[in-house]
Amino acid sequence: MDYNELKILFQKYQEGKITREEFYLLQKQVNMHSDKTLQPIFEKQWEQFEEYIPLSSDKQEMLYTRILSSRDLPKGGYYRNWWIRIAASILILFTMGWAFSLYNENQQMQQLTERNVVIKAGDSPSSIILPDGTNVKLNSYSSLSYRSDFGVKARTVSLSGEGYFEVKRDETRQFVVKTNHIDTKVLGTKFNVHAYEDEDFLEMALLEGSVQVNTIKSPYRSLVVKPKEKVVYNKAEDELILKVSDNDIETAWLSDILIFQHDTLRYVLDCLERKYRVTFHVEDDILLSDIYTGAFDEKDIIDILEILKIHYHFDYVKEDSNIYLKARTEP
């Protein structure tokens, strides 16, 4: 390694941009190079630390004596002063280098713990057991993420879509389900969170235990929920409402059943799109405001369309994953 390469390593070190491998190389090169090569580099290094804490005279003498005992050097004032400066520079370099090494390792460990584990459900529900023993069932095309150090200090997950949680009780660490609009905080309980980003509302339905639901944006609101109650958050109105619920409708998807109760046809079609991975094209939007109550457990979307067209008097054409609905003209 030539002089310029050694200088570049020192510069990287001073700027805090040196890698672990480069730092170890720098240490090795300092030991290998002659004093003549190192002198201008160390002098520049010394000048970078104008606010250093001066060594005591005793420590200076001790360092100088040790250096003289291992090297055949003249005892002139210039060499004495220069080697004390070099010794101080070495102390600064390698003391800070040790700190750099520890800092680098801590940074790497921090980055590892901050990495997210992401679990995504495909076209059917998926079951997960979290590191703390909590059971989660994700609905189709939903995702759950959590930090890789989940459970060490905190138990926090982020949900997009719909998930059913049976939380392992832990009095010391609260379990939190985060969405883009509300947080649900529990110790141990069973509940369902419906939080699809493309829908106008979020729901949290409680089956067992007790939970607290908080909005995450101002004005902040908080509700304590009991079993057979659910919280509905309206995105458009920024409204948080507590309702009574028997939970049958909210958890019907766990049995692969779609249940609708006084829901608009638009909402029904949205749910069918998500479950069967199709896209509806409706020629007459007047149809979409009609109300539907009923349940579907059919495996084939065509069977459901045959039921719906009896109620709403429409015709349909299916082309691959696209379904076109057109209101039937009565003779």
SVG drawing of the C-alpha trace seen along z (x, -y; Angstrom):
<svg xmlns="http://www.w3.org/2000/svg" viewBox="-93 -23 113 47">
<polyline fill="none" stroke="black" stroke-width="0.4" points="0.0,0.0 1.5,-3.4 1.4,-6.7 -1.6,-8.0 -3.7,-4.9 -2.7,-5.2 -3.8,-8.9 -7.1,-8.0 -7.8,-5.5 -6.9,-8.1 -9.3,-10.6 -12.1,-8.0 -11.5,-7.4 -11.6,-11.1 -14.9,-11.5 -16.5,-8.5 -16.9,-6.7 -14.4,-3.9 -15.7,-0.3 -14.8,2.4 -12.5,4.1 -10.8,0.8 -10.3,-0.1 -8.5,3.2 -6.4,2.6 -5.5,-0.8 -4.4,0.7 -2.2,3.2 -0.6,0.6 0.2,-1.6 2.2,1.3 3.9,2.1 5.0,-1.4 8.1,-3.3 8.2,-6.3 9.2,-8.5 6.1,-7.5 3.8,-7.9 5.2,-11.2 3.3,-13.6 0.1,-11.6 0.1,-11.6 0.9,-15.3 -2.1,-15.9 -4.1,-13.6 -3.0,-15.6 -4.1,-18.8 -7.6,-17.5 -8.1,-17.2 -7.6,-20.8 -9.9,-20.3 -8.2,-17.2 -7.7,-16.9 -3.9,-17.2 -2.0,-14.3 -0.6,-15.0 3.2,-15.5 3.5,-12.1 1.7,-10.3 3.8,-12.1 7.0,-11.1 5.8,-7.5 4.9,-7.3 8.1,-8.9 10.2,-6.5 8.4,-3.5 8.9,-4.6 12.6,-5.3 13.1,-1.9 11.9,-0.1 13.5,-2.4 17.0,-3.8 16.1,-7.4 18.0,-10.6 17.0,-12.3 16.6,-15.8 13.7,-18.1 12.2,-17.9 12.1,-14.1 10.8,-14.0 8.0,-16.4 7.2,-14.7 7.0,-11.2 4.8,-12.4 2.5,-13.9 2.6,-10.6 1.8,-8.7 -1.1,-10.9 -2.3,-10.6 -2.0,-6.8 -4.0,-6.8 -6.7,-9.0 -6.8,-6.9 -7.1,-3.5 -9.2,-4.6 -11.6,-6.1 -11.1,-3.1 -12.2,-0.8 -15.2,-3.0 -15.9,-2.9 -15.6,0.8 -18.1,1.2 -20.4,-1.4 -20.3,0.4 -21.2,3.7 -24.0,2.0 -25.3,0.4 -25.4,3.7 -27.2,5.3 -29.7,2.4 -30.3,2.8 -30.9,6.5 -33.5,6.0 -35.2,3.2 -35.8,5.5 -39.4,6.3 -40.8,9.8 -43.7,9.5 -46.3,12.3 -48.7,12.1 -51.8,14.2 -52.6,15.3 -55.9,16.1 -57.0,18.0 -56.7,17.4 -53.3,18.1 -52.6,19.1 -49.6,17.8 -48.2,18.3 -46.2,15.3 -43.0,15.7 -45.0,15.0 -47.5,17.8 -50.2,15.5 -52.4,17.1 -53.3,15.0 -55.4,15.9 -55.1,13.6 -57.9,13.2 -57.2,13.4 -54.7,10.8 -54.0,9.4 -50.5,8.8 -49.0,8.7 -45.6,7.3 -43.5,7.0 -40.0,6.3 -37.6,9.2 -37.1,8.5 -40.9,8.8 -41.6,9.9 -38.2,8.9 -39.6,5.6 -42.7,4.9 -45.4,6.9 -46.4,4.7 -47.7,5.8 -49.0,3.8 -52.0,5.1 -53.2,4.4 -56.4,6.2 -58.2,8.4 -56.9,10.5 -58.3,12.6 -56.1,12.6 -56.0,14.9 -53.5,13.1 -51.3,14.9 -51.8,13.2 -48.8,11.3 -49.4,8.8 -46.0,7.2 -46.1,6.6 -49.1,5.1 -50.0,6.4 -50.7,3.7 -52.2,4.0 -51.5,1.0 -53.3,-0.2 -53.1,-3.5 -56.0,-4.9 -56.4,-3.1 -54.4,-1.1 -55.9,1.8 -54.1,2.4 -54.7,5.6 -53.0,7.9 -54.6,11.2 -57.9,11.6 -59.7,12.6 -60.7,10.0 -61.0,9.4 -59.6,6.3 -60.9,5.4 -58.7,2.8 -58.5,2.9 -57.0,-0.2 -59.4,-0.5 -62.5,-0.6 -64.1,-3.6 -64.2,-2.1 -62.2,0.0 -63.7,2.4 -62.5,4.0 -64.9,6.7 -64.2,8.1 -65.0,11.7 -63.3,12.1 -61.4,10.0 -61.0,6.2 -59.3,3.9 -58.6,0.2 -58.9,-1.3 -57.1,-4.7 -57.1,-6.9 -53.6,-7.8 -54.4,-11.3 -55.7,-14.5 -58.3,-14.8 -57.3,-11.8 -60.1,-9.5 -60.1,-6.4 -62.7,-3.7 -62.6,-0.7 -64.4,2.2 -66.2,5.2 -67.1,8.6 -69.8,8.5 -69.0,4.9 -67.3,3.5 -65.6,0.3 -66.2,-1.2 -64.0,-4.0 -65.3,-6.0 -62.4,-7.3 -64.3,-10.0 -66.0,-11.4 -63.1,-10.7 -65.7,-9.2 -65.1,-6.5 -68.3,-4.6 -69.0,-1.9 -71.6,0.7 -73.2,3.9 -72.4,7.0 -72.8,10.7 -69.6,11.1 -71.1,13.8 -70.9,11.5 -67.4,10.1 -65.8,13.6 -67.8,15.5 -64.8,15.4 -63.0,17.8 -65.5,20.4 -65.1,19.3 -68.6,17.7 -69.5,14.2 -72.4,12.7 -74.1,9.4 -76.6,7.6 -78.3,4.5 -75.2,3.8 -75.1,2.0 -74.5,4.1 -71.3,2.0 -70.0,3.4 -71.1,6.9 -69.2,6.7 -66.1,5.3 -66.0,8.3 -66.5,10.7 -63.7,9.0 -61.3,9.5 -62.3,13.1 -62.5,14.4 -59.9,12.1 -62.2,10.7 -63.1,7.2 -66.7,6.0 -67.7,3.5 -71.2,2.2 -73.0,0.4 -75.7,-1.1 -74.5,-2.6 -78.1,-2.8 -77.7,0.9 -74.9,0.3 -77.0,-1.5 -79.4,1.3 -79.3,3.2 -78.6,6.8 -78.9,9.2 -77.7,12.8 -74.8,15.2 -72.6,17.0 -70.6,20.1 -70.3,21.1 -66.9,21.9 -67.6,20.6 -68.3,17.0 -70.8,18.0 -73.1,19.7 -73.2,16.4 -73.9,14.4 -76.8,16.6 -78.3,15.9 -77.7,12.1 -79.1,11.7 -82.5,13.1 -82.6,10.3 -81.4,7.5 -82.5,8.5 -79.2,8.0 -77.3,9.9 -73.6,10.7 -70.7,11.7 -67.5,13.2 -64.3,12.7 -61.3,14.2 -61.2,12.2 -63.5,9.4 -67.2,9.6 -69.6,7.1 -73.0,6.4 -75.8,4.8 -79.3,4.0 -81.9,6.1 -84.5,4.2 -87.9,5.4 -90.2,6.1"/>
</svg>
